[in-house]
Amino acid sequence: MSPARLITSIALTLTFAVSTANGQKMYWTNMFAHKIQRAHLDGSNVEDLVVMDGTGPTGLALDLTGGKLYWTDIITRRIRRADLDGSNIEQLYTTQVFLPYAIAIDSDEGKMYWAEAHEAIRRANLDGSIVEDVITDEVGQIGQSLALDLDADMVFWADVGAYEIRRADFTGAGLETVVSTDDNGALGIAIDSEGGNVYWTQGMGERRITRAILDGSNIEELITVQLEFPIGIALDVRGGKIYWADYLAGKIQRANIEIPPGDAPDRRSDIEDLVTGLNRPVGVALDLTCPVSGDGNADSEVDLADVGAMQRCFTGAIGPVMPFAYASSCRCLDADEDGDFVLGDYAAFLDAMIAEPVP
């Protein structure tokens, strides 16, 4: 029996377990609506998680290990956190923060980092205790631009006024300018540590999304079209996608990281409007966790729809090993998490289906 027929045969004779995990969501701050929201990666099923009148949520980061979302509030000048579903909101300490914009999380070390415009980059424990200065000199005018290279223990940020992207280690030592962005300051920054790239948005002159090697070399424009004021940025490297918030257009958008064949930075056929009608979105973050083994379409259920995803992934993998850019749904079927989909993953998928039948 062919692999595809075997998958279908098993699916028709089993009822599968349902997971209550969140899994594969995008989150964003909707500043002037006073909200933090989330949706599926395709923009469907938009949820209001936090609604607090009189606040201005801006920067956003996720601690997936601890099951928390963290955000900065530029109006009340606070840093808060909540569970990923928006419950159990906490103000982390009572001292007001000077114009807090960006925030980033180091879950392994239990630290949060945030940027205060014109002032400093600081960090604290995830509960807000033990506040430390990381950089207080040469910080410059920081916008929504703070990112961590966790492999190298480096913090990256942009000085919008000086049109520079800078970095230093987690103690503040080794400060250096990585990229000079001409007369167009970077607004949002994202790091791909494994791939060795830094990505950033620019919206104050020419609108564009750009990347470079982490040392600032090999600068490459990726997108220069369908952008009004791109700001927050997030990467799904294994899925081959880049997500961003467009502040003026009121949108969350995405496109392929790599320029499709036949396209160019000023001619991108793959840009998608995922969520529209927002009131000044700023920060964006991704939860790329698979809710349950075998949940190919990331809807928190293992059912016949996942069999279809399994068939597509497996068929694409016969012969040469299939890269993950082929289909982001294959991510949750990659049993050994090695970034490709082969026969061993197919066997593990069958084992996962058989292991959790519902009577």
C-alpha positions as CSV (number, residue, x, y, z in Angstrom):
1,M,0.0,0.0,0.0
2,S,1.4,3.5,-0.9
3,P,2.2,5.8,2.1
4,A,-0.6,8.2,1.1
5,R,-3.2,5.4,1.0
6,L,-1.9,4.1,4.3
7,I,-2.3,7.5,6.0
8,T,-5.9,7.8,4.7
9,S,-6.7,4.3,5.8
10,I,-5.6,4.9,9.3
11,A,-7.3,8.3,9.5
12,L,-10.6,6.8,8.6
13,T,-10.5,4.2,11.4
14,L,-9.3,6.4,14.3
15,T,-10.7,9.3,16.2
16,F,-8.0,11.6,17.5
17,A,-7.3,13.5,20.6
18,V,-7.8,17.3,20.8
19,S,-5.1,19.6,22.3
20,T,-6.0,22.8,24.2
21,A,-2.6,24.4,23.5
22,N,-2.5,27.7,21.7
23,G,0.1,26.9,19.1
24,Q,1.2,28.9,16.0
25,K,-0.2,32.3,16.6
26,M,0.8,35.9,15.8
27,Y,0.4,38.6,18.4
28,W,0.5,42.3,18.0
29,T,-0.1,45.6,19.9
30,N,-2.9,47.8,18.6
31,M,-1.8,51.0,20.3
32,F,-4.6,53.5,19.8
33,A,-7.2,50.8,20.2
34,H,-5.6,50.1,23.6
35,K,-5.4,46.4,22.8
36,I,-3.2,43.4,22.5
37,Q,-4.6,40.9,20.0
38,R,-3.7,37.6,18.3
39,A,-4.8,35.5,15.4
40,H,-3.7,32.4,13.5
41,L,-0.7,32.9,11.3
42,D,-3.0,33.4,8.2
43,G,-4.8,36.2,10.0
44,S,-8.0,34.3,10.8
45,N,-9.7,34.1,14.2
46,V,-8.6,37.5,15.6
47,E,-8.9,37.6,19.4
48,D,-8.8,40.6,21.8
49,L,-6.5,39.4,24.6
50,V,-5.9,42.6,26.6
51,V,-8.1,45.7,26.4
52,M,-7.1,48.6,28.8
53,D,-8.5,52.0,28.2
54,G,-6.1,54.9,28.7
55,T,-3.1,52.8,27.8
56,G,-0.8,52.7,24.7
57,P,0.7,49.2,24.2
58,T,3.8,49.4,22.0
59,G,6.6,46.8,22.3
60,L,5.7,43.2,22.6
61,A,7.6,40.0,23.4
62,L,6.7,36.4,24.2
63,D,8.1,34.1,26.9
64,L,6.9,30.8,25.5
65,T,8.7,28.8,28.2
66,G,6.8,30.6,30.9
67,G,3.6,31.0,29.0
68,K,3.7,34.8,29.2
69,L,3.4,37.9,27.0
70,Y,5.2,41.1,27.9
71,W,4.6,44.6,26.6
72,T,5.6,48.2,27.1
73,D,3.0,51.0,27.5
74,I,4.2,54.4,26.2
75,I,1.2,56.3,27.7
76,T,1.3,55.0,31.3
77,R,5.0,54.4,31.0
78,R,4.8,50.9,32.4
79,I,5.9,47.3,31.6
80,R,3.3,44.6,32.1
81,R,2.8,40.9,31.4
82,A,0.0,38.5,31.2
83,D,-0.6,34.8,30.3
84,L,-0.6,34.1,26.6
85,D,-4.5,34.3,26.6
86,G,-4.4,37.7,28.2
87,S,-5.4,36.7,31.7
88,N,-3.6,37.4,34.9
89,I,-2.3,40.9,34.0
90,E,0.6,42.1,36.2
91,Q,2.4,45.4,36.4
92,L,5.9,44.3,37.0
93,Y,7.1,47.2,39.2
94,T,5.6,50.5,40.2
95,T,8.4,52.9,39.0
96,Q,7.5,54.7,35.8
97,V,9.7,53.9,32.8
98,F,10.9,56.8,30.6
99,L,9.2,56.4,27.2
100,P,9.4,52.6,27.0
101,Y,9.3,51.3,23.4
102,A,10.8,48.0,22.6
103,I,11.1,44.9,24.8
104,A,12.8,41.5,24.3
105,I,13.0,38.3,26.3
106,D,15.8,35.9,27.2
107,S,13.7,33.0,28.5
108,D,16.8,30.7,29.2
109,E,18.4,33.3,31.5
110,G,15.1,34.6,32.9
111,K,15.7,38.2,31.8
112,M,13.7,40.9,30.0
113,Y,15.4,43.8,28.2
114,W,13.7,47.0,27.3
115,A,14.7,50.3,25.6
116,E,13.9,53.7,27.0
117,A,14.1,56.4,24.3
118,H,17.0,58.8,24.6
119,E,17.8,57.2,28.0
120,A,19.0,53.6,28.3
121,I,18.7,49.9,27.6
122,R,17.9,48.1,30.8
123,R,17.1,44.6,32.0
124,A,15.5,42.9,34.9
125,N,14.3,39.5,36.0
126,L,11.1,38.4,34.3
127,D,9.1,39.3,37.4
128,G,10.5,42.9,37.3
129,S,13.0,42.5,40.1
130,I,16.7,43.4,40.1
131,V,16.7,46.2,37.5
132,E,20.2,46.7,35.9
133,D,21.5,49.2,33.4
134,V,23.0,47.6,30.3
135,I,23.8,50.7,28.2
136,T,23.4,54.3,29.3
137,D,25.8,56.0,26.9
138,E,25.5,56.3,23.2
139,V,22.0,54.8,23.2
140,G,20.5,57.5,21.0
141,Q,16.9,57.8,19.9
142,I,15.5,54.2,20.2
143,G,12.2,53.3,18.5
144,Q,10.6,49.9,18.2
145,S,14.1,48.5,17.7
146,L,15.5,46.0,20.2
147,A,16.5,42.5,19.5
148,L,18.6,39.8,21.1
149,D,21.2,37.5,19.5
150,L,20.9,34.8,22.1
151,D,23.6,32.7,20.5
152,A,26.2,35.4,20.9
153,D,24.8,37.1,24.0
154,M,24.4,40.4,22.1
155,V,21.7,43.1,22.1
156,F,20.9,45.0,18.9
157,W,19.1,48.3,18.7
158,A,18.7,51.3,16.3
159,D,19.5,54.9,16.9
160,V,16.8,56.5,14.7
161,G,18.3,59.9,15.0
162,A,21.8,58.9,14.1
163,Y,20.6,56.4,11.4
164,E,22.6,53.6,12.9
165,I,22.1,50.0,14.0
166,R,24.3,49.2,17.0
167,R,25.1,46.2,19.2
168,A,26.8,45.4,22.4
169,D,27.1,42.4,24.6
170,F,24.7,41.7,27.5
171,T,27.0,43.6,29.9
172,G,27.1,46.7,27.6
173,A,30.7,46.1,26.6
174,G,31.9,46.0,23.0
175,L,29.5,48.6,21.7
176,E,29.8,49.1,18.0
177,T,27.9,50.4,15.0
178,V,26.9,47.6,12.7
179,V,25.0,49.4,9.9
180,S,24.6,53.0,8.9
181,T,21.2,53.4,7.4
182,D,21.8,56.6,5.5
183,D,19.1,59.2,6.2
184,N,16.4,56.7,7.0
185,G,16.5,55.3,10.6
186,A,15.6,51.7,11.3
187,L,12.4,51.3,13.2
188,G,12.1,47.6,14.0
189,I,14.8,44.9,14.3
190,A,14.7,41.1,14.2
191,I,17.6,38.6,14.5
192,D,18.1,35.2,12.9
193,S,20.9,33.9,15.0
194,E,21.1,30.6,13.2
195,G,21.2,32.1,9.8
196,G,23.5,34.9,10.9
197,N,21.3,37.8,9.7
198,V,19.7,41.0,11.1
199,Y,16.5,42.3,9.6
200,W,15.1,45.7,10.0
201,T,12.2,48.0,8.8
202,Q,12.5,51.6,7.6
203,G,9.6,54.0,7.3
204,M,10.9,57.5,7.8
205,G,12.2,58.0,4.3
206,E,12.1,55.3,1.7
207,R,9.9,52.5,3.0
208,R,11.7,49.2,3.0
209,I,12.6,46.0,4.7
210,T,16.2,45.1,4.6
211,R,18.7,42.5,6.0
212,A,22.4,42.1,6.4
213,I,24.9,39.8,7.9
214,L,25.1,40.3,11.7
215,D,28.3,42.2,11.3
216,G,26.6,44.6,8.9
217,S,28.0,43.3,5.7
218,N,26.1,42.2,2.6
219,I,23.1,44.6,3.0
220,E,20.2,43.4,0.9
221,E,16.9,45.1,0.3
222,L,14.0,42.6,0.4
223,I,10.8,44.7,0.1
224,T,10.3,48.3,-1.1
225,V,6.6,48.1,-2.1
226,Q,3.2,48.1,-0.4
227,L,4.7,49.7,2.7
228,E,3.4,52.9,4.4
229,F,5.2,52.8,7.7
230,P,6.5,49.4,8.6
231,I,7.6,49.1,12.2
232,G,7.5,45.9,14.3
233,I,9.0,42.9,12.6
234,A,9.1,39.1,13.4
235,L,10.6,36.1,11.6
236,D,9.4,32.6,10.9
237,V,12.7,31.4,9.5
238,R,11.7,27.7,9.2
239,G,8.5,28.6,7.6
240,G,10.3,31.0,5.3
241,K,8.1,34.0,6.2
242,I,8.6,37.6,7.5
243,Y,5.8,39.4,9.4
244,W,5.5,43.1,10.1
245,A,3.2,45.7,11.5
246,D,2.4,48.7,9.3
247,Y,1.7,51.6,11.6
248,L,0.0,54.0,9.2
249,A,-1.7,51.3,7.0
250,G,-3.2,49.7,10.1
251,K,-2.2,46.2,8.9
252,I,-0.3,43.1,9.8
253,Q,1.4,41.8,6.7
254,R,3.7,39.0,5.7
255,A,5.8,37.8,2.7
256,N,8.4,35.2,1.9
257,I,11.8,36.0,3.3
258,E,13.4,35.2,0.1
259,I,12.4,37.1,-3.0
260,P,10.3,34.8,-5.3
261,P,11.8,34.0,-8.7
262,G,10.9,36.7,-11.2
263,D,10.1,39.2,-8.4
264,A,12.3,42.1,-7.1
265,P,12.2,44.2,-4.0
266,D,10.0,46.8,-5.7
267,R,7.8,44.1,-7.4
268,R,6.7,41.5,-4.8
269,S,3.8,39.2,-5.7
270,D,3.8,37.4,-2.4
271,I,2.9,40.2,0.1
272,E,-0.3,39.3,2.1
273,D,-2.5,41.5,4.2
274,L,-3.3,39.3,7.1
275,V,-5.2,41.7,9.4
276,T,-6.5,45.1,8.4
277,G,-8.4,48.0,10.0
278,L,-6.1,48.3,13.0
279,N,-5.5,51.6,14.9
280,R,-1.7,52.0,14.9
281,P,-0.2,48.6,15.3
282,V,3.3,48.6,16.6
283,G,4.8,45.4,18.0
284,V,4.4,42.0,16.5
285,A,5.6,38.6,17.9
286,L,5.1,34.9,16.8
287,D,4.3,31.8,18.7
288,L,5.5,29.0,16.4
289,T,4.9,26.2,18.9
290,C,3.2,23.1,17.5
291,P,0.1,22.5,19.7
292,V,0.3,18.7,19.4
293,S,2.3,16.1,17.5
294,G,0.7,15.5,14.2
295,D,-1.3,18.7,14.0
296,G,-0.3,19.6,10.5
297,N,-2.5,22.6,10.1
298,A,-2.0,23.9,13.6
299,D,-5.7,24.2,14.5
300,S,-5.2,22.3,17.9
301,E,-6.8,19.2,16.5
302,V,-5.4,16.0,15.0
303,D,-8.0,15.1,12.4
304,L,-8.6,14.4,8.7
305,A,-7.4,17.9,7.8
306,D,-4.0,17.0,9.1
307,V,-3.9,13.9,7.0
308,G,-4.1,16.1,3.9
309,A,-1.2,18.2,5.2
310,M,0.7,15.0,5.9
311,Q,0.1,13.8,2.4
312,R,1.4,17.0,0.9
313,C,4.5,17.1,3.1
314,F,5.3,13.5,2.5
315,T,4.8,13.6,-1.2
316,G,7.0,16.6,-1.5
317,A,9.7,14.9,0.4
318,I,10.0,11.8,-1.8
319,G,13.3,12.1,-3.6
320,P,15.3,15.1,-2.5
321,V,14.8,16.2,1.1
322,M,12.2,18.9,1.2
323,P,13.1,22.3,2.7
324,F,10.7,23.8,5.2
325,A,9.9,26.7,2.9
326,Y,7.9,24.2,0.9
327,A,5.0,24.3,3.3
328,S,5.0,25.9,6.8
329,S,2.4,23.3,7.9
330,C,5.1,20.6,7.7
331,R,6.7,22.2,10.7
332,C,4.4,20.3,13.1
333,L,5.1,17.1,11.3
334,D,8.9,17.3,11.7
335,A,9.3,14.7,14.5
336,D,13.0,15.1,14.9
337,E,12.9,18.9,14.4
338,D,15.8,18.9,12.0
339,G,14.2,21.3,9.5
340,D,13.3,18.8,6.8
341,F,10.6,16.1,6.3
342,V,11.6,12.5,5.5
343,L,10.5,9.0,6.0
344,G,11.4,8.9,9.7
345,D,9.0,11.9,10.3
346,Y,6.3,10.0,8.5
347,A,6.7,7.0,10.7
348,A,6.6,9.2,13.8
349,F,3.4,10.8,12.6
350,L,1.7,7.4,12.3
351,D,3.0,6.5,15.8
352,A,1.5,9.8,17.2
353,M,-1.9,9.1,15.7
354,I,-2.1,5.6,17.0
355,A,-0.9,6.5,20.4
356,E,-3.7,8.9,21.3
357,P,-7.0,7.4,20.1
358,V,-10.2,8.5,21.8
359,P,-12.4,5.6,22.9
